[in-house]
Amino acid sequence: MWHFAKLLIKDTTGLTDPVLHLLVGTVLYLGLALALRRPFLALAIVVTLQLTNEIIDLIENLNGAGLSGALEDTALTLIPAAMIALLLSELQKALFKLA
């Protein structure tokens, strides 16, 4: 079912897997960071979801990408989110000092 949902999103949008990982990871992170107001908690949730997604992909092995594909997907999902988390954390510190 999870694989079917991912294929449906991919086919509907016409985007490639790398682009989807980049966009979904970033948008999900930004939404969580905005809602929770805790950059690293939001990042931890995105990390957990991404690792769960890749474990399911590795178990099902439907796309045949294997571990290298899982590592690439994880990097594309988490690197932008981690960079934004660091920026937001520093911004929060700077704003706290001004208050």
C-alpha distances in whole Angstrom, upper triangle without the diagonal:
4,5,5,6,9,10,11,13,14,15,16,18,20,20,20,18,21,22,18,19,22,22,19,20,24,23,21,24,26,25,25,28,29,28,29,32,32,31,30,28,26,26,25,22,21,21,19,16,17,18,15,12,15,15,11,12,15,14,11,14,12,15,18,19,20,21,23,20,19,23,23,20,21,24,23,21,24,27,28,27,29,32,31,31,35,36,35,37,40,40,40,42,45,44,45,48,49,49
4,5,5,6,9,10,11,12,14,15,17,18,18,17,15,18,18,15,15,19,18,15,17,20,19,17,20,23,22,22,25,26,25,26,29,28,27,27,25,22,22,21,18,17,18,16,13,13,14,11,9,11,12,9,9,13,12,10,13,11,13,16,17,17,19,21,17,16,19,19,16,17,21,20,18,20,24,24,23,25,28,28,28,31,32,32,33,36,36,36,39,41,41,42,45,46,46
4,5,5,6,9,10,10,12,14,15,16,16,15,12,16,17,14,14,18,18,16,17,21,20,19,22,24,24,24,27,28,28,29,31,31,29,28,27,24,24,23,21,19,19,18,15,14,15,13,10,11,12,9,8,12,11,9,10,8,10,13,14,15,17,19,15,14,18,18,15,17,20,19,17,20,23,24,23,26,28,28,29,32,33,33,34,37,38,38,40,42,42,43,46,48,48
4,5,5,6,9,10,10,12,14,15,16,15,14,17,18,15,16,20,19,17,19,22,21,20,23,26,24,25,28,29,29,30,33,32,31,31,29,26,26,26,23,21,22,21,17,17,18,16,13,15,16,13,12,15,15,12,13,11,12,16,17,18,21,22,18,18,21,21,18,20,23,21,20,23,26,26,26,28,31,30,31,34,35,35,36,39,39,40,42,44,44,45,48,49,49
4,5,5,6,9,10,10,12,14,14,15,13,16,16,13,14,17,16,14,16,19,18,17,20,22,21,22,25,26,25,27,29,29,28,28,26,23,23,23,20,18,20,19,15,15,17,15,12,15,16,13,13,16,17,14,16,13,14,18,18,20,21,22,19,18,21,20,17,19,22,20,18,21,24,24,23,26,28,27,28,31,32,32,33,36,36,36,39,41,41,42,45,46,46
4,5,5,6,9,10,11,12,11,11,9,13,13,10,11,14,14,11,14,17,16,15,18,21,20,21,24,25,25,26,28,28,26,26,25,22,22,22,19,17,18,18,14,13,15,14,10,12,14,12,11,14,15,13,14,12,12,15,15,17,19,19,15,15,18,17,13,16,18,16,15,18,21,21,20,23,25,25,26,29,30,30,32,34,34,35,38,39,39,40,43,44,44
4,5,5,6,8,10,10,11,10,10,13,14,11,13,16,16,14,17,20,19,19,22,24,23,24,27,28,28,30,32,32,30,30,29,26,25,26,23,20,21,21,18,17,18,17,13,15,17,14,12,16,17,14,14,11,11,14,15,17,20,20,16,16,20,18,15,18,20,18,17,21,23,23,23,26,28,28,29,32,33,33,35,37,37,38,41,42,42,44,47,47,48
4,5,5,6,8,10,11,12,12,16,15,12,15,17,16,14,18,20,19,18,22,23,22,24,27,28,27,29,32,32,30,31,29,26,26,27,24,21,23,23,19,18,21,19,16,18,20,17,16,19,20,17,18,15,14,18,19,21,23,23,20,20,23,21,18,20,23,20,19,23,25,24,24,28,29,28,30,33,33,33,35,38,38,38,41,43,42,44,47,47,47
4,6,5,6,8,9,10,10,13,12,9,12,14,12,11,14,16,15,15,19,20,19,21,24,24,24,26,28,29,27,28,27,23,23,24,21,19,21,21,17,16,19,18,15,17,19,17,16,19,21,18,19,16,15,19,19,21,23,22,19,19,21,19,16,18,20,18,16,20,22,21,21,24,26,25,26,30,30,29,32,34,34,35,38,39,39,40,43,44,44
4,6,5,6,6,7,7,11,10,8,11,13,12,12,15,17,16,17,20,21,21,23,25,26,26,28,30,30,28,29,28,25,24,25,23,20,21,22,18,17,19,19,15,16,19,17,15,18,20,18,17,15,13,17,16,19,21,20,16,17,19,17,14,17,19,16,16,19,21,20,21,24,25,25,27,30,30,30,32,35,35,36,38,40,39,41,44,45,45
4,6,5,7,9,10,14,13,11,14,17,15,15,18,20,19,20,23,24,24,26,28,29,29,31,33,34,32,32,32,28,28,29,26,23,25,25,22,20,23,22,18,20,22,20,18,21,22,19,19,16,15,18,18,21,24,23,19,20,23,21,18,21,23,20,19,23,25,24,25,28,29,29,30,33,33,33,36,38,38,39,42,43,43,45,47,48,48
4,6,8,11,13,15,14,12,15,17,15,15,18,19,18,19,22,23,22,24,27,27,28,30,32,32,31,32,31,27,27,29,26,23,25,26,22,21,24,23,20,21,24,22,20,24,25,22,22,19,18,22,22,24,26,26,22,22,25,23,20,22,24,21,20,24,25,24,24,28,29,28,30,33,33,32,35,37,37,38,41,42,41,43,46,46,46
4,5,9,11,13,11,9,13,14,12,12,16,17,15,17,20,20,20,23,25,25,26,28,30,30,28,30,29,26,25,27,25,22,24,25,21,20,23,23,19,21,24,22,20,24,25,23,23,20,18,22,21,24,25,24,21,21,23,21,18,20,21,18,18,21,23,21,22,25,26,25,27,30,30,30,32,35,34,35,38,39,38,41,43,43,44
4,7,10,12,10,10,13,14,13,14,17,18,18,19,22,23,23,25,27,28,29,31,32,33,30,31,31,28,27,29,27,23,25,26,23,21,24,24,20,21,24,23,20,23,25,23,22,19,17,20,19,23,24,23,19,21,22,20,17,20,21,18,18,22,23,22,23,26,27,26,29,31,31,31,34,36,35,37,40,41,40,43,45,45,46
4,7,8,6,6,10,11,10,11,14,15,15,17,19,20,21,23,25,26,27,29,30,30,27,28,28,25,24,26,24,20,22,23,20,18,21,22,18,19,22,21,18,21,24,22,21,18,16,19,17,21,22,20,17,18,19,16,14,17,18,14,15,18,19,18,20,23,23,23,25,28,28,28,31,33,32,34,37,37,38,40,42,42,43
4,6,5,6,9,10,11,12,14,16,16,18,20,21,22,24,25,27,28,30,31,30,28,28,28,25,23,25,24,20,21,22,19,17,19,20,16,16,20,19,16,19,21,20,18,16,13,16,14,17,18,17,13,15,16,13,11,15,15,12,13,17,18,17,19,22,22,23,25,27,28,28,31,33,33,34,37,38,38,40,43,43,44
4,6,5,6,9,10,10,12,14,15,16,18,20,21,22,24,25,26,28,29,28,25,25,25,22,21,22,21,17,17,19,16,13,16,16,13,13,16,15,13,15,18,16,15,14,11,13,11,14,15,14,10,11,13,10,8,11,12,10,11,14,16,16,17,20,21,21,23,25,26,27,29,31,31,33,35,36,37,39,41,42,43
4,5,5,6,9,10,11,12,14,15,16,18,20,21,22,24,26,27,27,27,23,23,24,21,19,21,20,16,16,18,16,13,15,17,14,13,17,17,14,16,20,19,17,16,13,15,12,15,15,13,10,11,11,8,7,10,10,7,9,12,13,13,15,17,18,19,21,23,23,24,27,28,29,30,33,34,35,36,39,39,41
4,5,5,6,8,10,11,12,14,15,16,18,20,21,22,24,25,26,26,23,23,24,21,19,21,20,16,17,20,17,15,18,19,16,16,20,19,17,20,23,22,20,19,16,18,16,18,19,17,14,14,15,11,10,12,12,8,9,13,13,12,14,17,17,17,20,22,22,23,26,27,27,29,32,32,33,35,37,38,39
4,5,5,6,8,10,10,11,14,15,16,18,19,21,22,23,25,24,22,22,22,19,18,19,18,14,16,17,14,12,16,16,13,14,18,17,15,18,21,19,19,17,15,18,16,18,18,17,14,14,15,12,9,12,12,9,9,12,14,13,14,17,18,18,20,22,23,23,25,28,27,29,31,33,33,35,37,38,39
4,6,5,6,8,10,10,12,14,15,16,18,20,21,22,23,22,19,19,20,16,15,16,15,11,12,14,12,9,12,14,11,11,15,15,13,16,19,18,17,17,15,17,14,16,16,15,12,11,12,10,6,8,9,6,5,9,11,10,11,14,15,16,17,20,21,21,23,25,26,27,29,31,31,33,35,36,37
4,6,5,6,9,10,11,12,14,16,16,18,20,21,21,21,18,18,19,16,14,16,16,12,13,16,14,11,15,16,14,14,18,19,17,19,22,22,21,21,18,20,17,19,18,17,14,13,13,11,8,9,9,5,5,8,9,8,9,12,13,13,15,17,18,18,21,23,23,24,27,28,28,30,33,33,34
4,6,5,6,8,10,11,12,14,15,16,18,20,20,20,18,19,19,16,15,17,16,12,15,17,14,13,16,18,15,16,20,20,19,21,24,23,23,22,20,22,20,22,21,20,17,16,17,14,11,12,12,9,8,11,12,9,10,14,14,13,15,18,18,18,21,23,23,24,27,28,28,30,32,33,34
4,6,5,6,8,10,10,12,14,15,16,18,19,19,17,17,17,14,13,15,13,10,12,14,11,10,14,15,12,14,17,17,16,19,22,21,21,20,19,21,19,21,20,20,17,15,16,15,11,12,13,10,7,10,12,11,10,14,15,14,15,19,19,19,21,23,23,24,27,28,28,30,33,33,34
4,6,5,6,9,10,11,12,14,15,16,17,16,14,14,14,11,10,12,11,7,9,11,9,8,12,13,12,13,16,17,16,19,21,21,21,21,20,22,19,20,19,18,16,14,14,13,10,9,10,8,5,7,9,8,7,10,12,11,12,15,16,16,18,21,21,21,24,26,26,27,30,31,32
4,6,5,6,9,10,10,12,14,15,15,15,12,14,14,11,10,13,12,9,12,14,13,12,15,17,15,17,20,21,20,22,25,25,25,25,23,25,22,23,22,21,19,17,17,15,13,12,12,9,7,8,9,6,6,9,10,9,10,13,14,13,16,18,18,19,22,23,23,25,27,28,29
4,5,5,6,9,10,11,12,14,15,15,13,15,15,11,12,15,13,10,13,15,13,13,17,18,16,18,21,21,21,24,26,26,26,26,24,27,24,25,25,24,21,20,20,18,15,15,15,13,10,11,13,10,9,13,13,11,13,16,16,15,17,20,19,20,23,24,24,25,28,29,29
4,6,5,6,9,10,11,12,13,14,12,13,12,9,9,12,9,7,11,12,10,11,14,15,14,16,19,19,19,22,24,24,25,24,23,26,24,24,23,23,21,19,19,18,15,14,15,13,10,11,13,11,9,12,14,12,12,16,16,15,17,20,20,20,23,24,24,25,28,29,29
4,5,5,6,8,10,10,11,11,8,10,10,6,6,9,8,6,10,12,11,11,14,16,15,17,20,20,21,23,25,26,26,26,25,27,25,25,24,23,21,19,19,18,15,14,14,13,10,9,11,9,6,9,11,9,9,12,13,11,13,16,16,16,19,21,21,22,25,26,26
4,5,5,6,8,10,10,11,9,11,12,8,9,13,12,10,13,15,14,15,18,19,19,21,23,24,24,27,29,29,29,29,28,30,28,28,27,26,24,22,22,21,18,17,17,15,12,12,13,10,8,11,11,8,9,12,12,10,13,16,14,15,18,19,19,20,23,24,24
4,6,5,6,9,10,11,10,13,12,9,11,13,11,11,14,16,14,15,19,19,19,21,24,24,24,27,29,29,30,29,29,31,29,30,28,28,26,24,24,23,20,19,19,18,14,14,16,14,11,14,15,12,12,16,15,13,15,18,17,17,20,22,20,22,25,25,25
4,5,5,6,8,8,8,10,9,5,8,10,8,9,12,13,12,14,17,17,18,20,22,23,24,26,27,28,29,29,29,31,29,29,28,28,26,23,23,23,20,18,19,18,14,14,16,14,11,13,15,12,11,15,15,12,14,17,17,16,19,21,20,21,24,25,24
4,6,5,5,6,5,8,8,5,8,11,10,10,13,15,15,16,19,20,20,22,24,25,26,28,30,31,32,32,31,33,30,31,29,29,27,24,24,24,21,19,19,18,15,14,15,13,10,11,13,10,8,12,12,9,10,14,13,12,15,17,16,17,20,21,21
4,6,5,8,8,12,11,9,12,14,13,13,17,18,18,19,22,23,23,25,27,28,29,31,33,33,34,34,33,36,33,34,32,32,30,27,27,26,24,22,22,21,18,17,18,16,13,15,15,12,11,14,13,10,12,15,13,12,16,17,16,17,20,21,20
4,6,8,10,13,11,9,12,14,12,13,17,17,17,19,22,22,22,25,27,27,28,31,32,33,34,34,33,36,34,34,33,33,31,28,28,28,25,23,24,23,19,19,20,18,15,17,18,15,14,17,17,13,15,18,16,15,18,20,18,19,22,23,22
4,5,8,10,8,7,11,12,11,13,15,16,16,18,21,21,22,25,26,27,28,30,32,32,34,34,34,36,34,34,32,32,31,28,27,27,25,23,23,23,19,18,20,18,15,16,17,15,12,15,16,12,13,16,15,13,16,19,17,17,21,22,20
4,6,9,9,8,11,13,13,14,17,18,19,20,23,23,24,27,28,29,31,32,34,35,36,37,36,38,35,35,33,33,32,29,28,28,26,23,24,23,20,18,19,18,14,15,16,13,11,13,13,9,10,13,12,9,13,15,13,13,17,18,17
4,6,5,6,9,10,11,13,14,16,17,18,20,21,23,25,26,27,29,30,32,33,34,35,35,36,34,33,31,31,30,27,26,26,24,21,21,22,19,16,17,16,13,13,14,12,9,11,12,9,8,12,12,9,12,15,14,14,17,19,18
4,6,5,6,9,10,11,12,14,16,16,18,20,21,23,24,26,27,28,30,32,32,33,32,34,31,30,28,28,27,24,23,23,21,18,18,18,15,13,14,13,9,9,10,8,5,8,9,6,6,10,10,9,12,14,14,15,18,19,19
4,5,5,6,9,10,10,12,14,15,16,18,20,21,22,24,25,26,28,30,31,32,31,32,29,29,26,26,25,22,21,22,20,17,17,18,15,12,13,13,10,8,11,10,6,8,11,9,8,12,13,12,13,16,17,17,19,22,22
4,5,5,6,9,10,11,12,14,15,17,18,20,21,23,24,26,27,29,30,31,31,32,29,29,26,27,26,23,22,23,21,18,18,19,16,13,15,15,12,11,14,13,9,12,14,12,11,15,16,14,16,19,19,18,21,24,23
4,5,5,6,9,10,11,12,14,16,17,19,20,21,23,24,26,27,28,29,28,30,28,27,25,25,24,21,20,21,19,16,17,17,13,11,14,13,9,10,13,11,8,12,13,11,11,15,16,14,17,20,19,20,23,24,24
4,5,5,6,9,10,10,12,14,15,16,18,20,21,22,24,26,26,27,26,28,25,24,22,22,21,18,17,18,16,13,13,14,11,8,10,10,7,7,10,9,7,10,12,11,11,15,16,15,17,20,20,21,23,25,25
4,5,5,6,9,10,11,12,14,15,16,18,20,21,22,24,25,27,26,27,25,24,21,22,21,18,17,19,17,13,14,16,12,10,13,13,10,10,13,13,10,13,16,14,14,17,19,18,19,22,23,23,25,27,27
4,5,5,6,9,10,11,12,14,15,17,18,20,21,23,24,25,25,26,24,23,22,23,21,18,18,19,16,13,15,16,12,11,14,14,11,12,15,14,12,15,17,16,16,20,20,19,22,24,24,24,27,29,29
4,5,5,6,9,10,10,12,14,15,16,18,20,21,22,23,22,24,21,21,19,20,18,15,15,16,13,10,12,12,8,8,11,11,8,10,13,12,11,14,16,15,16,19,20,20,22,25,25,25,28,30,30
4,6,5,6,8,10,11,12,14,15,16,18,20,20,22,21,22,20,19,17,17,16,13,13,14,12,8,10,12,9,7,10,12,9,9,13,14,12,15,17,17,17,20,22,21,23,26,26,27,29,31,32
4,6,5,6,9,10,11,12,14,15,16,18,19,21,21,22,20,19,17,19,18,14,14,16,14,11,13,15,11,10,14,15,13,13,17,17,15,18,21,20,20,23,24,24,25,28,29,29,31,33,33
4,6,5,6,9,10,11,12,14,15,17,18,19,19,21,19,18,17,18,16,13,14,15,12,10,13,14,10,11,14,15,13,14,18,17,16,19,21,21,21,24,25,25,27,30,30,30,33,35,35
4,5,5,6,9,10,10,12,14,15,16,17,16,18,16,15,14,15,13,10,11,12,9,7,10,10,7,8,12,13,11,13,16,16,16,19,21,21,21,24,25,25,28,30,30,31,34,35,36
4,5,5,6,9,10,10,12,14,15,17,16,17,15,14,12,14,13,9,10,12,10,7,11,12,10,10,13,16,14,15,18,19,18,20,23,23,23,26,28,27,29,32,32,33,35,37,38
4,5,5,6,9,10,11,12,14,15,16,17,16,15,14,16,14,11,13,15,12,11,14,15,13,13,17,18,17,18,21,21,20,23,26,25,25,29,30,29,31,34,34,35,37,39,39
4,6,5,6,9,10,11,12,13,13,15,13,13,13,14,12,9,12,13,10,9,13,13,11,13,16,17,16,18,21,21,21,24,26,25,26,29,30,30,32,35,35,36,39,40,40
4,5,5,6,8,10,10,12,11,12,11,10,9,11,9,6,9,10,8,8,11,12,11,12,15,17,17,18,21,22,22,24,26,26,27,30,31,31,33,36,36,37,40,41,42
4,5,5,6,9,9,12,13,13,12,10,10,13,12,8,11,13,12,11,14,16,14,15,18,21,20,20,24,25,24,26,29,29,29,32,34,33,35,38,38,39,41,43,44
4,5,5,6,8,10,11,13,13,11,12,15,13,10,13,15,13,13,17,17,16,17,21,22,21,22,26,26,26,28,31,30,31,34,35,35,37,40,40,41,43,45,45
4,6,5,6,7,8,9,9,8,10,12,10,8,12,13,11,12,15,16,15,17,20,21,21,22,25,26,26,29,31,31,32,34,36,36,38,40,41,42,44,46,46
4,6,5,8,9,8,8,6,7,10,9,8,11,13,12,12,16,17,16,18,21,23,23,23,26,28,27,29,32,32,33,36,37,37,39,41,42,43,45,47,48
4,6,9,11,11,11,9,11,14,13,11,14,17,15,16,19,20,19,21,24,26,25,26,29,30,30,32,35,35,35,38,39,39,41,44,44,45,47,49,50
4,5,8,9,11,10,12,15,13,12,16,17,16,17,20,21,20,22,25,27,26,27,30,31,31,34,36,36,37,39,41,41,43,45,46,46,49,51,51
4,6,5,7,7,10,12,11,10,14,15,14,16,19,19,19,21,24,26,26,27,30,31,31,33,35,36,37,39,41,41,43,45,46,47,49,51,51
4,6,8,9,13,14,12,12,16,16,15,17,20,20,20,22,25,26,26,28,31,31,32,34,36,37,38,40,41,42,44,46,47,48,50,52,52
4,6,8,11,12,9,11,14,14,12,15,18,17,18,21,23,24,25,26,29,30,30,33,34,35,36,39,40,41,43,45,45,47,49,50,51
4,6,9,10,8,10,13,13,13,16,18,18,19,22,23,25,26,27,29,31,32,34,35,36,37,40,41,42,44,46,47,48,50,52,52
4,7,7,5,7,10,10,10,13,14,15,16,18,20,22,23,24,26,28,28,30,32,33,34,36,38,39,41,42,44,45,47,48,49
4,6,5,6,9,10,11,12,15,16,17,18,20,22,23,24,26,28,28,30,32,33,34,36,38,39,40,42,44,44,46,48,49
4,5,5,6,9,10,10,12,14,15,16,18,21,21,21,24,26,26,27,30,31,31,33,35,36,37,40,41,42,44,46,47
4,5,5,6,9,10,11,12,14,15,16,19,20,20,22,25,25,26,28,30,31,32,34,36,37,39,40,41,43,45,46
4,5,5,6,8,10,11,12,14,15,18,19,20,22,23,24,26,28,29,30,32,34,35,36,38,39,41,43,44,45
4,5,5,6,9,10,10,12,14,16,17,18,20,22,22,24,26,27,28,30,32,32,34,36,37,38,40,42,43
4,5,5,6,9,10,10,12,15,15,15,18,20,20,21,24,25,26,28,30,31,32,34,35,36,38,40,41
4,5,5,6,9,10,11,13,15,15,17,19,20,21,23,25,26,27,29,30,32,33,35,36,38,40,41
4,6,5,6,9,10,12,13,14,16,18,19,21,22,23,25,27,28,29,31,33,34,35,37,39,40
4,5,5,6,8,11,11,12,14,16,16,18,20,21,22,24,26,26,28,30,31,32,34,36,37
4,5,5,6,8,10,10,12,14,15,16,18,20,20,22,24,25,27,28,30,31,33,34,36
4,6,6,7,9,11,12,13,15,16,18,19,21,22,24,25,27,28,29,31,33,34,36
4,6,7,7,9,11,12,13,15,17,17,19,21,22,23,25,27,28,29,31,33,34
4,6,5,6,9,10,10,12,14,15,16,18,20,21,22,24,25,26,29,30,31
4,5,5,6,9,10,11,12,14,15,17,18,20,21,23,24,26,27,29,30
4,5,5,6,9,10,11,12,14,16,16,18,20,21,22,24,26,27,29
4,5,5,6,9,10,10,12,14,15,16,18,20,21,22,24,26,27
4,5,5,6,9,10,10,12,14,15,17,18,20,21,23,25,26
4,5,5,6,9,10,11,12,14,16,17,18,20,22,23,25
4,5,5,6,8,10,10,12,14,15,16,18,20,21,22
4,5,5,6,9,10,10,12,14,15,16,18,20,21
4,6,5,6,9,10,11,12,14,15,17,19,20
4,5,5,6,9,10,11,12,14,16,17,19
4,5,5,6,9,10,10,12,14,15,16
4,5,5,6,9,10,11,13,15,16
4,5,5,6,9,10,11,13,14
4,5,5,6,8,10,11,12
4,5,5,6,9,10,11
4,6,5,6,9,10
4,5,5,6,9
4,5,5,6
4,5,5
4,6
4
